[in-house]
Amino acid sequence: MLNFDYRNPTHIVFGKDRLAELDQLVPANARVLVTYGGGSVKRFGTLDKVITALGDRVVFEFGGIEANPKYDTLARAAELARRESIDFLLAVGGGSVMDGTKFIALAAKFDGDSSSLLHHGFNPVPVTEVLPVGTVATLPATGSEMNAFAVVSHQGGKFPVTHPQSFPVFSVLDPSLTFSLPKIQVANGVVDSFVHVVEQYVTFPVDARVQDRMAEGILKTLIEVGPVTVAEPENYNARANLVWSATSALNGMIGSGVPADWTTHMIGHELTAMFGIDHAQTLAVVLPSVWRVRKEQKRAKLLQYAERVWDITSGDEDSRIEQAIAATQAFFEQVGLKTRLRDYDVPQERIADVVAALEAHGMTALSETGDLGLDSSREILELAW
Amino acid sequence: MLNFDYRNPTHIVFGKDRLAELDQLVPANARVLVTYGGGSVKRFGTLDKVITALGDRVVFEFGGIEANPKYDTLARAAELARRESIDFLLAVGGGSVMDGTKFIALAAKFDGDSSSLLHHGFNPVPVTEVLPVGTVATLPATGSEMNAFAVVSHQGGKFPVTHPQSFPVFSVLDPSLTFSLPKIQVANGVVDSFVHVVEQYVTFPVDARVQDRMAEGILKTLIEVGPVTVAEPENYNARANLVWSATSALNGMIGSGVPADWTTHMIGHELTAMFGIDHAQTLAVVLPSVWRVRKEQKRAKLLQYAERVWDITSGDEDSRIEQAIAATQAFFEQVGLKTRLRDYDVPQERIADVVAALEAHGMTALSETGDLGLDSSREILELAW
């Protein structure tokens, strides 16, 4: 097992009918900025319930945080927070709203050009004061509700941002708030969560048994409940298991003491930025090819994945690995996502542009061992086409 | 899945050679009280390394915290902390030292008779200020390094104590610090951790799939590494997996959203208080009989446990359940613990005294459904004899 640090102070408030507790969770007398996205939280009444729960606190609203939230939008919200002396941010929405609000919390207290905060990668941004953020999560997918990471889009790139104080203070996770989501967003959430897990699991063995078994447990849960929760949106238990899987996938627990390979996310980010393909759909496209191209480096864990997650035990090693990759791809298709780049109308000749973008963003040494170069990325994209 | 709250702010510092980081983890200028037990941390040099890492901070020491720490001992330490204006407590030891230090942290800031803090059960004690506690955990077993609970002994009883601020600020878990433990203490740790998991798992089903799979994952890990780490104390990976299993068993994660049945611990506490049997050994004695007596109430989860943890799939339901209970008992014996009450020289006629003690301590409605009365406790003890 590798040495590790684990710390996650977010208070999870999970279950039915928990929104009224916002009154206890948000500091009394706080000046609150409620942030949200495209208006579905208005349409389905969630925003009204949130505002009601906040009682007589001074509440401002900032809507319109888009999918893959843009720096310019977030900078406007930070300016509002500064102008109105906001002291608590409450994000109501999915990963984009939560990520965006974490950035607002950093930018609102930052003197200087906050776009400079986009250029620190996975290192903490140099900010000394951060506004506290709470969330009401309405889309199970990104894990943002229980981690300190955000991804912000700016000038054609997607930039990770983090800080030790970027964990939400609390996150209210009421699975029934997600019943009204479009099927495709639920399917995206299933695949996004699944890929988060395997990126921390299908690497090389370090004898981290609890983490491996936990990862396998989340994967098996997603395989069991994914198709059910897409087909039956109001099945509470299925949705509750998806919500907790999504959170558990990226709260740091399964990633403690093991290597991680974020190649799929890094290549996927470029596909979203360049072609506007949904984040999870880029992952469904890229992952199978990453595994095929990196079969030798990942052989031991791919075999473990085949046996423990898919019960594949017959055939020689290469056959078992290919069966597991095919089963994964079939699972993504089963919940409703296409898994070939051509399915998303990307011309094969644009692959060169994607590789150029990877190069421009410094993504030239990906993988758990830092040796996946642009040639391999090209091979992955060709194979995924 | 049941509604739940999960919050655990402890910073885990896991791995080899982490002690020097105490200098960053403990606040600069803190007046530190280092607490420990019977002296093995002195003998094996851990205490020296801790003191060295604390540099030029003002450091006091309080040793002699016994197994099943006594209120009177802890009250003396609290008095010392108060007298010397201590502002940080650093527990170096196993569960008893960590539990005891959590109590010192509460008592040191409490005006009045701190023995009154023993009578709040699992409700938070009425204390407004709590000294911060860090730990250097030298025995993988109780999970105290990453939860807000303590158990304190007083006048023949064992009393749970908790407070929202009783989570350690940090816990340094270096598996190699545990290499020098006597074999029996390691075996005790394996069994204590195992029982913590099943008490949150072998109850009744609530469709909490991630939690169930995580529980099963910890159990399988303990079954795999338990005998190895008892036999090979300096096998780092085996010990590291035991340490992380022990912490994961009782940090709240697998217990979120599921029922729990602490019957085995409650009956076990009386056996420790009355006969001085090691805590884990009381659990090894009591658990199999709890399951046999409560077979009907736990049928579905016992069958799931048999299949998923022990791969038992042949025979009718009752046979599969009995096979699983026998396998569990054999596992406890395999790591080195006896599993019959008579093995610990308890006369059968003293069972009546144990039942009387349970009654005196209000333990008359145990189990996940609160319907396990004194007659069932007597039946469990007779069966366990």
Interface residues (C-beta under 8 A of the other chain):
Chain A: M1 L2 N3 F4 D5 Y6 R7 N8 P9 T10 H11 I12 V13 F14 G15 K16 R18 D207 A208 R209 V210 Q211 D212 R213 M214 E216 G217 I218 K220 T221 E224 V225 N237 A240 N241 W244 S245 S248 M253 S256 G257
Chain B: M1 L2 N3 F4 D5 Y6 R7 N8 P9 T10 H11 I12 V13 F14 G15 K16 R18 D207 A208 R209 V210 Q211 D212 R213 M214 E216 G217 I218 K220 T221 E224 V225 N237 A240 N241 W244 S245 S248 M253 S256 G257
